[in-house]
């Protein structure tokens, strides 16, 4: 099956984080991001059965958690 059309993905992001200084020049951090790209519908043409197609839809979301250590010069 091949996808019959392409379109850009647009969405929104929300998140937050905290950073904690545990020594004079060292900090630790953790961050969270939620990305939502909304609902998308698409049509795929069947390469084997010419003329046949499949319609599908999806809701795309992504959850990201990041952590890190920082040394401040």
HELIX and SHEET records of a PDB file:
SHEET    1   A 3 UNK A   2  UNK A   3  0                                        
SHEET    2   A 3 UNK A  26  UNK A  45 -1                                        
SHEET    3   A 3 UNK A  12  UNK A  23 -1                                        
SHEET    1   B 3 UNK A   2  UNK A   3  0                                        
SHEET    2   B 3 UNK A  26  UNK A  45 -1                                        
SHEET    3   B 3 UNK A  53  UNK A  71 -1                                        
END                                                                             
